Amino acid sequence: MKKTFSVLLIMLFVLSLSGQEKKVKTGWKFGGALPAVSYDSNLGFQYGALFEFFNYGNPSVYPEFYDHTYTEVSRYTKGSGVYRLMFESNHLIPGVELITDLSYLPDLANQFYGFNGYESVFKKDWMDDKAADYRTAMFYRYQRDQFRFRTDFLGKLSGDHLKWTAGFAFQNFRVSSVNINKLNKGRKDNNKLPSISEEPGLFELYRDSLGLITANEAKGGWVNTIKAGLVWDSRDNRPNPMKGIWTEMGIEISPKFLGNDWGFSKFYITHRQYFTLVENDLSLAYRIGYQTTLSGKAPFFYQSQVLTYRLTGESSEGLGGVSTLRGVLKNRVIGDAFVLGNIELRWKPIHFTFLKKESYLGLNLFYDLGMATKGIELPDNLQSTFNSNMSKYNFGDFFNPGAEKLHHCAGISIMPVWGQNFVVAIDVGKSFNEQDGNIGFSLGLNYLF
């Protein structure tokens, strides 16, 4: 059984509930930092840090900003990690917001639970080395390393709220089986993971025995995209809106002439709305979204991408995990189209000043749901192929045709916010179905939406 602990140095809160004084911020200012140390028995020790800087201009436009940089370097000793540099500017191009992102995201053990949500069965005991039918802790894992250079633009189209968006991304994915030899370094002989040949995981079975992952997908490749869309944005502020609407829709195209190994197009639409219940302190927010493939066939490792005109974190993936369904296993629901919903009750019970910056502690209650509305097409002869090539398993251990339905989870978020713009998010979510896992925990930056 994987055991994980985290020692996360977030903030030293010195509460000052009275005598708050507004400070005018000009020029470049340190936004905040979050060091982290953790341990995962499969991936090793994690170490690193993330930090932000903001340019508030002169004269000041605080709490808005002209420029914002975000840097993260975080890695596990066995190779997984996050190496990310993001820069956004509201003034370099007059009238246009620019967001550019350069990232390398090596992942020795990326999650893979099959296609079409509940139509793929999750057997948690197969990953539990204390269970009688344990197979390998890496059964639902494969290695996926991603390089990404992405730039997005946002400009006014009409009035203050209607805007256009455009962008491009160059992305390379390297896909393979997990590196068992690397993961076994430092393990005692009686605790080593079995080799892939001895105990293949779902990725290997889909690729080698069932043909559900094709040869041209199995090693990854380039996915270079261009994107265009519309945004309606009437939020009163960006870090934590108390009122307004934020709706976006667009089309992403991955054409062959950009050097792609696959050609496809996708459509996405996301609506977010915010309501003030108690001035400054209590609000209700919800998000609903839909995404579908319009043409072509996207590779399996790209189907987990949740499209948006701008990233708010290192990645935007799901359904399942920190950016979509916070109590559901990461990437549990992979389909050709999906719907997503989130609702949050956001409360700011404590306001204070810390290191001369106005700050607050937020508490959120959330409920998340989503499902695949169009499945990835499986061959008609799947069961006969399974019976011929996978005699040691039962078909029902892997597939449950027609079982997909809504995935639900609920939980609480603790949101320490320093200087209005540096938002730490600590999420704890509980799934409603054991097929989706049990409890999800995550720590990162920013409100979900």
VOGU-3710 file (C-alpha; in Angstrom, 3 decimals, decimal comma):
1> mkktfsvlli> 0,000/0,000/0,000  1,349/3,395/-0,909  1,870/5,608/2,104  2,196/9,349/1,658  2,869/12,168/4,090  3,400/15,847/3,501  5,155/18,529/5,476  3,893/21,733/3,904  5,168/25,099/5,093  2,338/27,402/4,053
11> mlfvlslsgq> 2,238/30,584/6,147  2,918/31,685/9,681  -0,390/33,341/10,520  -0,142/36,272/12,883  -3,724/37,426/13,127  -4,456/41,086/13,456  -8,204/41,506/13,457  -8,184/45,262/13,989  -6,272/48,296/12,878  -5,945/47,110/9,264
21> ekkvktgwkf> -4,334/49,716/7,038  -4,488/49,766/3,267  -1,075/50,022/1,668  -0,496/51,375/-1,811  1,584/48,855/-3,769  3,663/50,031/-6,698  6,158/48,301/-8,971  7,241/44,692/-8,666  6,328/43,007/-5,383  6,887/39,523/-4,023
31> ggalpavsyd> 3,549/37,704/-4,153  4,276/34,665/-1,995  5,996/31,297/-1,848  5,122/27,737/-0,903  7,894/25,249/-0,088  6,941/21,583/0,169  8,495/18,329/1,311  6,726/15,003/0,926  7,385/11,310/0,575  5,772/8,681/-1,604
41> snlgfqygal> 6,955/5,094/-1,232  6,791/4,629/-5,010  8,189/7,949/-6,208  10,606/8,879/-3,402  11,081/12,190/-1,609  9,614/15,359/-3,082  11,294/18,705/-2,635  11,033/22,101/-4,243  9,246/25,423/-4,141  6,901/27,704/-6,021
51> feffnygnps> 6,750/31,479/-5,867  5,087/34,482/-7,514  5,857/38,141/-8,275  3,408/40,881/-9,280  3,938/44,245/-10,973  1,328/46,722/-9,690  2,563/49,651/-11,784  3,163/53,272/-10,823  0,660/54,748/-10,196  -0,650/51,579/-8,608
61> vypefydhty> -3,479/49,468/-10,072  -3,617/47,204/-6,980  -5,389/44,773/-6,423  -5,193/44,386/-10,226  -1,713/44,047/-11,732  0,226/44,707/-14,911  2,473/41,638/-14,879  2,610/38,365/-12,983  5,265/35,652/-12,907  4,898/32,174/-11,454
71> tevsrytkgs> 7,787/29,740/-11,071  7,686/26,180/-9,781  10,490/23,662/-9,444  9,410/20,529/-7,637  10,626/16,974/-8,095  10,663/13,502/-6,603  14,024/11,831/-6,106  13,095/9,057/-8,561  12,327/11,437/-11,411  8,782/12,797/-11,430
81> gvyrlmfesn> 8,424/16,539/-11,107  7,095/19,928/-12,171  9,312/22,503/-13,884  7,176/25,474/-14,835  7,599/29,149/-15,707  4,497/31,240/-16,404  4,324/34,920/-17,322  1,242/37,037/-17,898  0,975/40,694/-18,801  -1,911/43,118/-19,142
91> hlipgvelit> 0,055/45,929/-20,770  2,863/44,665/-23,053  0,416/44,501/-25,971  -2,022/47,435/-25,652  -5,534/46,172/-25,014  -4,478/42,506/-24,948  -3,775/40,126/-22,081  -0,854/37,796/-22,779  -0,281/34,524/-20,915  2,664/32,297/-21,815
101> dlsylpdlan> 3,690/29,027/-20,179  6,828/26,906/-20,515  6,673/23,589/-18,654  8,290/20,193/-18,406  6,161/17,698/-16,500  7,820/14,273/-16,126  5,527/11,738/-14,468  6,829/8,263/-13,685  3,405/7,009/-12,584  0,551/8,825/-14,325
111> qfygfngyes> -2,924/7,490/-13,576  -4,816/5,423/-16,166  -8,092/3,670/-15,310  -9,365/2,813/-18,770  -12,023/4,448/-20,903  -15,552/5,749/-20,344  -15,729/6,052/-16,569  -17,718/3,350/-14,802  -17,666/1,240/-17,969  -14,077/0,489/-16,942
121> vfkkdwmddk> -13,909/-1,327/-13,612  -11,510/-0,150/-10,895  -10,120/-2,904/-8,624  -8,419/-1,104/-5,756  -7,144/-4,326/-4,157  -4,987/-4,990/-7,199  -2,817/-2,024/-6,087  -2,868/-2,841/-2,354  0,103/-5,008/-1,338  -1,798/-6,059/1,803
131> aadyrtamfy> -4,756/-7,437/-0,159  -5,123/-11,133/-1,014  -5,435/-10,444/-4,774  -2,668/-7,808/-4,974  -1,024/-7,595/-8,390  1,152/-4,464/-8,464  0,969/-0,950/-7,050  1,582/0,237/-10,621  -1,378/-1,606/-12,178  -3,240/1,632/-13,029
141> ryqrdqfrfr> -0,143/3,635/-13,926  2,010/4,422/-16,950  4,847/6,854/-17,585  3,955/10,114/-19,315  6,416/12,975/-19,741  5,050/16,215/-21,170  6,833/19,227/-22,637  4,598/22,263/-23,204  5,064/25,734/-24,651  1,769/27,554/-24,697
151> tdflgklsgd> 0,751/31,168/-25,341  -2,759/32,602/-25,051  -4,178/36,017/-25,896  -7,291/37,807/-24,665  -8,599/41,105/-26,076  -11,702/43,252/-25,918  -14,279/42,703/-28,644  -17,212/44,869/-27,562  -17,693/46,915/-24,410  -15,987/45,916/-21,180
161> hlkwtagfaf> -17,152/42,299/-20,975  -17,168/40,589/-24,387  -13,687/39,450/-25,396  -11,944/37,335/-28,011  -9,388/34,648/-27,270  -6,732/32,979/-29,362  -3,710/30,855/-28,651  -1,324/28,143/-29,676  0,463/25,303/-27,930  3,373/23,038/-28,810
171> qnfrvssvni> 3,235/19,866/-26,741  5,263/16,705/-26,821  4,200/13,617/-24,883  6,498/10,661/-24,258  4,536/7,605/-23,213  5,780/4,231/-21,971  5,381/1,605/-19,293  6,457/2,641/-15,820  10,177/2,230/-15,181  10,032/-0,515/-12,563
181> nklnkgrkdn> 13,815/-0,646/-12,115  13,888/3,051/-11,273  10,961/2,794/-8,877  12,521/-0,212/-7,143  15,677/1,694/-6,214  16,013/1,783/-2,440  13,345/-0,871/-1,862  14,046/-4,020/0,092  13,850/-7,272/-1,860  10,609/-8,344/-0,169
191> nklpsiseep> 8,983/-5,016/-1,044  10,012/-4,612/-4,670  7,465/-4,058/-7,420  7,039/-6,936/-9,869  8,397/-6,429/-13,368  6,080/-5,455/-16,235  6,632/-8,843/-17,901  5,699/-10,608/-14,681  2,671/-8,443/-13,884  1,569/-6,148/-16,748
201> glfelyrdsl> -0,624/-3,197/-15,850  -3,722/-1,842/-17,561  -1,684/0,218/-20,017  0,234/-2,867/-21,206  -2,932/-4,987/-21,418  -4,761/-2,312/-23,435  -1,743/-1,952/-25,722  -0,500/-5,523/-26,165  -3,466/-7,812/-25,507  -6,578/-5,817/-26,469
211> glitaneakg> -5,354/-3,309/-29,055  -7,286/-0,472/-27,387  -4,143/1,662/-27,383  -2,833/1,688/-30,935  0,800/1,483/-31,955  0,933/5,149/-32,999  -0,364/6,216/-29,551  1,726/3,872/-27,436  4,916/5,965/-27,526  3,314/9,420/-27,501
221> gwvntikagl> 4,139/12,194/-29,942  3,474/15,820/-30,825  0,121/17,476/-30,191  0,391/21,039/-31,498  -2,778/23,081/-31,398  -4,308/26,412/-32,313  -7,329/27,771/-30,528  -9,894/30,567/-30,853  -12,977/31,531/-28,897  -15,079/34,069/-27,053
231> vwdsrdnrpn> -15,232/35,110/-23,402  -17,820/37,072/-21,425  -16,225/38,303/-18,198  -18,068/40,561/-15,748  -16,320/39,398/-12,546  -15,647/42,044/-9,921  -12,158/40,600/-9,291  -10,120/37,664/-10,529  -8,662/35,861/-7,468  -12,044/35,338/-5,715
241> pmkgiwtemg> -15,031/36,967/-7,445  -18,001/37,937/-5,280  -20,310/38,647/-8,221  -20,404/38,450/-11,990  -20,233/35,947/-14,847  -17,267/34,297/-16,546  -18,224/32,263/-19,617  -15,962/30,983/-22,352  -16,385/28,894/-25,471  -13,968/27,924/-28,168
251> ieispkflgn> -12,578/25,446/-30,649  -9,154/23,803/-30,478  -7,669/22,305/-33,644  -4,711/19,968/-33,972  -3,963/20,066/-37,721  -1,508/17,771/-39,426  0,354/20,697/-41,037  1,688/21,707/-37,591  3,709/18,507/-37,459  1,129/16,549/-35,494
261> dwgfskfyit> 0,966/12,805/-35,296  -2,851/13,084/-35,055  -5,418/15,423/-36,561  -8,531/16,342/-34,575  -10,655/19,224/-33,327  -12,519/19,820/-30,074  -15,228/22,198/-28,851  -15,548/23,438/-25,278  -17,853/25,736/-23,316  -17,666/26,650/-19,628
271> hrqyftlven> -19,996/28,940/-17,664  -19,158/30,283/-14,205  -21,325/32,562/-12,065  -20,825/34,233/-8,692  -23,399/35,532/-6,182  -22,788/37,683/-3,092  -24,689/36,400/-0,053  -22,955/38,539/2,604  -20,992/41,568/1,432  -17,239/40,803/1,273
281> dlslayrigy> -17,561/37,594/3,319  -19,915/34,966/1,836  -20,598/34,009/-1,765  -22,009/31,184/-3,873  -20,197/30,146/-7,047  -20,850/27,464/-9,644  -19,255/26,169/-12,830  -20,758/24,013/-15,565  -18,865/22,825/-18,618  -19,114/20,651/-21,702
291> qttlsgkapf> -16,396/19,384/-24,046  -16,523/17,134/-27,098  -14,438/15,960/-30,051  -15,755/17,439/-33,285  -13,581/15,626/-35,817  -10,746/13,152/-36,012  -9,460/11,016/-33,182  -7,451/12,381/-30,285  -4,791/10,083/-28,777  -5,806/8,458/-25,504
301> fyqsqvltyr> -3,259/10,429/-23,435  -4,739/13,748/-24,638  -8,372/12,875/-23,897  -7,848/13,829/-20,253  -7,110/17,472/-21,137  -9,833/19,898/-20,000  -9,707/22,787/-22,444  -9,709/26,413/-21,350  -8,412/29,653/-22,805  -5,930/29,962/-19,917
311> ltgesseglg> -4,357/27,669/-17,323  -4,885/28,424/-13,629  -2,450/25,695/-12,514  0,289/23,418/-13,814  -2,308/21,425/-15,754  -6,004/21,231/-16,542  -6,910/17,548/-16,537  -9,801/15,288/-15,630  -12,390/14,211/-15,088  -11,187/13,365/-11,621
321> gvstlrgvlk> -8,546/15,119/-9,591  -7,644/18,536/-8,287  -8,940/20,641/-11,202  -12,295/18,918/-11,802  -13,663/16,316/-9,329  -11,673/16,803/-6,138  -12,667/13,585/-4,356  -12,425/11,319/-7,420  -9,312/9,501/-8,632  -7,252/11,604/-11,021
331> nrvigdafvl> -8,298/11,050/-14,651  -10,871/8,438/-13,592  -13,298/9,470/-16,359  -11,830/9,503/-19,876  -14,296/9,877/-22,748  -14,778/11,552/-26,112  -17,191/14,077/-24,556  -18,099/14,995/-20,990  -20,093/17,331/-18,749  -18,721/18,842/-15,549
341> gnielrwkpi> -20,298/20,734/-12,665  -18,948/22,340/-9,483  -20,715/24,378/-6,810  -18,995/26,133/-3,906  -20,110/28,064/-0,841  -17,203/30,436/-0,133  -16,773/32,067/3,273  -14,102/34,436/4,586  -14,442/34,101/8,380  -11,155/35,810/9,311
351> hftflkkesy> -9,587/38,987/7,933  -6,150/40,063/9,126  -2,901/41,736/8,131  0,267/39,706/7,774  3,632/41,252/6,902  1,790/44,500/6,134  -0,515/42,851/3,593  -4,287/42,580/3,816  -5,122/38,889/4,031  -7,904/36,507/4,950
361> lglnlfydlg> -8,635/32,869/5,686  -11,267/31,312/3,424  -13,339/28,176/3,971  -15,279/26,549/1,126  -17,808/23,749/0,989  -17,915/22,122/-2,447  -19,865/19,565/-4,445  -18,465/18,281/-7,766  -20,046/16,061/-10,405  -19,402/14,954/-13,960
371> matkgielpd> -19,652/12,104/-16,448  -18,663/11,000/-19,928  -21,528/11,784/-22,332  -19,873/10,122/-25,322  -17,574/7,176/-24,857  -14,365/6,312/-26,643  -15,440/3,775/-29,210  -14,510/0,177/-28,397  -14,423/-2,633/-30,985  -17,492/-4,846/-31,409
381> nlqstfnsnm> -15,407/-7,986/-30,924  -13,871/-6,773/-27,644  -15,162/-9,671/-25,549  -13,979/-12,344/-27,964  -10,548/-10,669/-28,178  -10,473/-10,525/-24,385  -11,381/-14,224/-24,044  -8,670/-15,176/-26,512  -5,830/-13,077/-25,130  -6,540/-12,628/-21,422
391> skynfgdffn> -7,557/-16,046/-20,131  -6,208/-15,390/-16,617  -8,751/-12,586/-16,120  -12,523/-12,242/-16,204  -14,133/-9,769/-18,597  -16,106/-8,279/-15,685  -12,849/-7,412/-13,897  -12,232/-4,789/-16,578  -15,443/-3,847/-18,373  -19,017/-3,036/-17,381
401> pgaeklhhca> -20,747/-1,871/-20,592  -23,450/0,751/-20,155  -22,539/1,484/-16,520  -21,465/5,115/-16,920  -23,434/7,617/-14,834  -22,733/10,748/-12,815  -19,627/10,728/-10,620  -20,113/12,702/-7,387  -17,889/13,993/-4,609  -18,035/16,646/-1,909
411> gisimpvwgq> -15,614/18,219/0,511  -14,041/21,267/2,077  -11,325/23,697/1,023  -9,141/25,791/3,304  -7,921/28,919/1,524  -5,238/31,050/3,218  -4,956/34,231/1,117  -2,062/36,662/1,526  -2,154/40,098/-0,063  -5,396/39,276/-1,949
421> nfvvaidvgk> -3,568/37,617/-4,882  -1,514/34,796/-3,304  -4,135/32,091/-2,733  -3,191/28,734/-1,194  -5,774/25,994/-1,799  -5,996/22,956/0,487  -8,739/20,628/-0,787  -10,105/17,496/0,871  -12,829/15,665/-1,077  -14,782/12,436/-0,559
431> sfneqdgnig> -16,159/10,408/-3,452  -19,649/8,901/-3,222  -18,774/5,660/-5,024  -15,887/3,306/-4,163  -15,291/2,892/-7,907  -14,031/6,484/-7,811  -11,657/5,944/-4,900  -12,193/7,263/-1,403  -10,661/10,558/-0,225  -8,690/13,011/-2,327
441> fslglnylf> -6,240/15,533/-0,839  -4,416/18,245/-2,706  -2,506/21,446/-2,048  -1,869/24,113/-4,619  -2,637/27,694/-5,565  -5,776/29,621/-6,574  -9,491/29,071/-6,364  -10,697/26,320/-8,691  -12,651/28,816/-10,804
//
